[in-house]
Amino acid sequence: MSLAKSPDSPKVLQLHTTTSYPCSYLAGRSARAQVAKPDHLINSSAYAELIKLGFRRSSTSIYRPACQACQACVSVRILVSQFQPNRTQRRIQRTHGNLRTILTPLRYDETHYLLYQRYQLARHNENGLSHEIKQDSRTQYQAFLLQSQVTSQLVEFHAPEIQDSSRSTLQMISVIDLLPDGLSAVYTFYEPEITRASFGTYSILWQIEQAKRLGLPYVYLGYWVRDSRKMAYKTNFSPLEGFIDGQWQALNPSSE
């Protein structure tokens, strides 16, 4: 696959650098990104090569950070064959091991959307921003999570009801991409009213086990930023590799 900046090569992916925008990870900083275009040329095969170069998917946009004065964003992936859950992760596996999974293509479901709304509102409350944030509409939700030009799936996690195990309650949704060398974790949202749950961690643990079943070597977790608290959980899954200086190498978070 070729990447080129030449406007005379419409059948070759081109890289476009965005203008500056507020950084999503580090307060008070500006960011820029390289975006691969045109979208219609990026299928699962092309994306499999791009993700190896540190790119990431958001809806139909394929991008990677391109900040001149900052290299804080590091694309990371779990080495599936070497991963061993720690004590806390084993407890989480036992706690949520009764969840039933249903895998489907990307599709709109009103129950999913309402769960997403509850999750988003809870996250804004945690940050004290609920009075400032306008919740995503159905159209925005679909544009964010249900548009993809690669092979993607919805994973529903259901808990069986205590009174009737044949019935279940939706507790979590994960969106994942299926690549030739692994799974890529796109987004996860879950029922925020269930206390003492570790749904986000369990979702990644499930993806690791799914990758093992499929014989895939990696689970891609997107970007890790050392100074971002909301990114810290990714270092709990080791061994990790980071895309640093143009190559994948063992990541030692304490020294990065």
C-alpha positions as CSV (number, residue, x, y, z in Angstrom):
1,M,0.0,0.0,0.0
2,S,1.3,3.4,-0.9
3,L,0.8,6.7,0.9
4,A,1.4,9.9,-1.1
5,K,0.7,13.6,-0.9
6,S,0.3,14.0,-4.6
7,P,-3.1,15.3,-5.7
8,D,-2.5,13.7,-9.0
9,S,-2.9,10.2,-7.5
10,P,-6.5,9.7,-6.7
11,K,-6.1,5.9,-6.3
12,V,-3.3,6.3,-3.8
13,L,-4.0,7.2,-0.2
14,Q,-2.9,10.7,0.7
15,L,-2.0,12.2,4.1
16,H,-3.6,15.5,5.0
17,T,-2.5,17.5,8.1
18,T,-5.3,19.2,10.0
19,T,-5.1,22.7,11.4
20,S,-4.6,23.0,15.2
21,Y,-7.4,22.1,17.6
22,P,-7.6,21.7,21.4
23,C,-5.8,18.5,22.6
24,S,-8.3,15.9,23.9
25,Y,-5.7,14.4,26.3
26,L,-3.6,17.2,27.8
27,A,-5.3,20.4,29.0
28,G,-4.0,23.6,27.6
29,R,-2.3,22.1,24.6
30,S,-3.0,22.2,20.9
31,A,-2.9,19.2,18.6
32,R,-2.8,18.4,14.9
33,A,-3.4,15.1,13.1
34,Q,-2.6,13.4,9.9
35,V,-5.7,12.0,8.2
36,A,-5.6,9.4,5.5
37,K,-7.8,10.2,2.5
38,P,-9.9,9.4,0.5
39,D,-12.1,7.4,2.9
40,H,-13.5,5.1,0.2
41,L,-10.0,3.6,-0.5
42,I,-9.6,2.5,3.1
43,N,-10.9,-1.0,3.5
44,S,-10.0,-3.6,6.2
45,S,-6.8,-4.5,4.3
46,A,-5.6,-0.9,4.0
47,Y,-6.5,-0.1,7.6
48,A,-4.6,-3.2,8.8
49,E,-1.5,-1.6,7.3
50,L,-2.3,1.9,8.6
51,I,-2.8,0.7,12.2
52,K,0.6,-0.8,12.1
53,L,1.9,2.7,11.4
54,G,0.2,4.2,14.4
55,F,-3.1,5.2,12.8
56,R,-6.5,4.9,14.5
57,R,-10.1,4.9,13.4
58,S,-12.8,7.2,14.5
59,S,-16.0,6.6,12.5
60,T,-14.7,6.8,8.9
61,S,-11.8,9.0,9.7
62,I,-8.4,7.3,9.9
63,Y,-5.8,9.5,11.7
64,R,-2.7,9.7,13.8
65,P,-1.3,12.5,15.9
66,A,1.0,14.9,14.1
67,C,2.0,17.4,16.7
68,Q,5.4,19.1,15.9
69,A,6.4,19.8,19.5
70,C,4.9,16.8,21.3
71,Q,5.2,13.1,21.0
72,A,3.0,12.2,24.0
73,C,0.5,10.0,22.1
74,V,1.8,6.5,21.8
75,S,-0.2,3.9,19.9
76,V,-0.2,0.7,22.0
77,R,-1.1,-3.0,21.5
78,I,-1.3,-6.0,23.8
79,L,0.8,-9.1,23.1
80,V,-2.0,-11.6,23.3
81,S,0.1,-14.8,23.6
82,Q,2.1,-13.4,26.5
83,F,-0.6,-11.7,28.5
84,Q,-1.3,-13.1,31.9
85,P,-4.1,-11.5,34.0
86,N,-3.0,-10.1,37.4
87,R,-4.9,-10.8,40.6
88,T,-7.3,-7.9,40.1
89,Q,-8.1,-8.9,36.6
90,R,-8.7,-12.5,37.6
91,R,-11.2,-11.3,40.1
92,I,-12.9,-9.1,37.5
93,Q,-13.1,-12.2,35.2
94,R,-14.8,-14.1,37.9
95,T,-17.2,-11.3,38.8
96,H,-18.4,-10.7,35.2
97,G,-17.8,-14.2,33.8
98,N,-21.5,-14.8,33.7
99,L,-22.1,-12.2,31.1
100,R,-23.4,-13.5,27.8
101,T,-22.1,-12.0,24.6
102,I,-23.9,-11.5,21.3
103,L,-21.8,-10.4,18.3
104,T,-23.6,-8.5,15.4
105,P,-22.7,-6.2,12.6
106,L,-22.9,-2.5,13.3
107,R,-26.6,-1.6,13.6
108,Y,-28.8,0.9,15.3
109,D,-30.8,-0.2,18.3
110,E,-32.8,2.1,20.5
111,T,-31.8,0.2,23.6
112,H,-28.1,0.7,22.7
113,Y,-28.6,4.4,22.2
114,L,-30.4,4.9,25.5
115,L,-27.6,3.0,27.3
116,Y,-25.1,5.3,25.5
117,Q,-26.9,8.3,26.7
118,R,-26.9,7.2,30.3
119,Y,-23.2,6.4,30.1
120,Q,-22.4,9.7,28.6
121,L,-24.4,11.7,31.2
122,A,-22.7,9.8,34.0
123,R,-19.2,10.6,32.6
124,H,-20.1,14.3,32.4
125,N,-21.3,14.2,36.0
126,E,-18.0,12.7,37.1
127,N,-16.2,15.7,35.5
128,G,-18.8,18.2,36.8
129,L,-19.8,19.1,33.2
130,S,-23.4,17.7,33.0
131,H,-24.8,21.2,33.0
132,E,-22.6,22.2,30.0
133,I,-22.8,19.1,27.8
134,K,-25.5,18.6,25.2
135,Q,-26.1,14.8,24.8
136,D,-25.5,13.3,21.4
137,S,-28.5,12.9,19.2
138,R,-29.4,9.6,17.5
139,T,-27.8,10.9,14.3
140,Q,-24.6,11.9,16.1
141,Y,-24.5,8.5,17.9
142,Q,-24.8,6.7,14.6
143,A,-22.2,8.8,12.9
144,F,-19.8,8.3,15.9
145,L,-20.1,4.5,16.4
146,L,-22.1,2.9,13.6
147,Q,-20.2,4.1,10.5
148,S,-17.2,2.1,9.4
149,Q,-15.5,1.2,6.2
150,V,-13.7,-1.8,7.8
151,T,-14.9,-5.0,9.3
152,S,-16.5,-4.0,12.6
153,Q,-18.7,-5.6,15.1
154,L,-21.0,-4.7,18.0
155,V,-20.5,-6.9,21.1
156,E,-23.4,-7.0,23.5
157,F,-22.8,-8.1,27.0
158,H,-25.9,-9.4,28.8
159,A,-26.4,-10.4,32.4
160,P,-28.9,-13.3,33.1
161,E,-31.7,-12.2,35.3
162,I,-31.7,-13.8,38.8
163,Q,-35.3,-14.8,38.8
164,D,-35.3,-16.2,35.2
165,S,-31.9,-17.1,33.7
166,S,-33.4,-17.5,30.3
167,R,-33.9,-13.7,30.3
168,S,-31.1,-11.2,30.4
169,T,-30.4,-7.5,30.8
170,L,-28.0,-5.5,28.5
171,Q,-25.1,-4.1,30.5
172,M,-22.4,-3.2,28.1
173,I,-21.7,-2.6,24.4
174,S,-18.2,-2.7,22.8
175,V,-17.4,-1.7,19.2
176,I,-14.4,-3.6,17.8
177,D,-12.6,-3.8,14.5
178,L,-11.5,-7.2,13.2
179,L,-8.1,-7.1,11.5
180,P,-5.8,-9.8,10.0
181,D,-3.4,-9.5,13.0
182,G,-5.7,-8.6,15.8
183,L,-8.7,-6.8,17.3
184,S,-8.9,-3.1,17.7
185,A,-10.9,-1.7,20.6
186,V,-12.9,1.2,19.3
187,Y,-15.3,2.2,22.1
188,T,-17.1,0.7,25.0
189,F,-20.0,2.0,27.0
190,Y,-21.9,0.4,29.8
191,E,-24.6,0.7,32.5
192,P,-23.3,3.4,34.9
193,E,-25.8,2.7,37.6
194,I,-24.3,-0.7,38.5
195,T,-21.9,0.0,41.3
196,R,-18.6,-1.8,42.0
197,A,-18.4,-3.1,38.4
198,S,-15.3,-3.1,36.2
199,F,-17.0,-3.3,32.8
200,G,-14.3,-1.5,30.9
201,T,-11.5,-3.8,32.1
202,Y,-13.7,-6.9,31.5
203,S,-14.3,-5.7,27.9
204,I,-10.6,-5.7,27.2
205,L,-10.1,-9.0,28.9
206,W,-12.8,-10.5,26.8
207,Q,-11.2,-9.1,23.6
208,I,-7.9,-10.6,24.6
209,E,-9.6,-14.0,25.0
210,Q,-11.4,-13.5,21.7
211,A,-8.2,-12.8,20.0
212,K,-6.7,-16.0,21.4
213,R,-9.6,-18.0,20.1
214,L,-9.2,-16.5,16.7
215,G,-5.4,-17.0,16.7
216,L,-4.7,-13.3,16.5
217,P,-1.5,-11.9,18.1
218,Y,-2.6,-8.4,19.1
219,V,-5.3,-6.3,20.7
220,Y,-4.9,-2.6,19.7
221,L,-5.9,-0.2,22.4
222,G,-5.5,3.1,20.6
223,Y,-3.3,5.9,22.1
224,W,-1.7,6.0,25.5
225,V,-0.5,9.3,27.1
226,R,1.6,9.1,30.2
227,D,0.3,12.3,31.7
228,S,-3.4,11.6,31.0
229,R,-5.2,9.9,34.0
230,K,-7.9,8.5,31.7
231,M,-5.3,6.7,29.7
232,A,-3.5,5.1,32.7
233,Y,-5.7,1.9,32.7
234,K,-4.0,0.7,29.5
235,T,-0.7,0.0,31.3
236,N,-2.5,-2.6,33.4
237,F,-2.4,-4.9,30.4
238,S,1.1,-6.1,29.8
239,P,3.2,-6.9,28.0
240,L,2.4,-3.8,25.9
241,E,4.1,-2.6,22.7
242,G,4.2,1.0,21.7
243,F,4.7,2.5,18.2
244,I,7.8,4.7,18.9
245,D,10.2,6.2,16.5
246,G,8.6,4.5,13.6
247,Q,8.6,0.9,15.0
248,W,6.8,-1.3,17.5
249,Q,8.8,-1.9,20.6
250,A,8.3,-3.0,24.2
251,L,6.7,-0.3,26.2
252,N,8.0,0.5,29.7
253,P,5.5,3.1,31.0
254,S,7.7,4.0,33.9
255,S,10.5,5.2,31.6
256,E,8.4,6.7,28.8
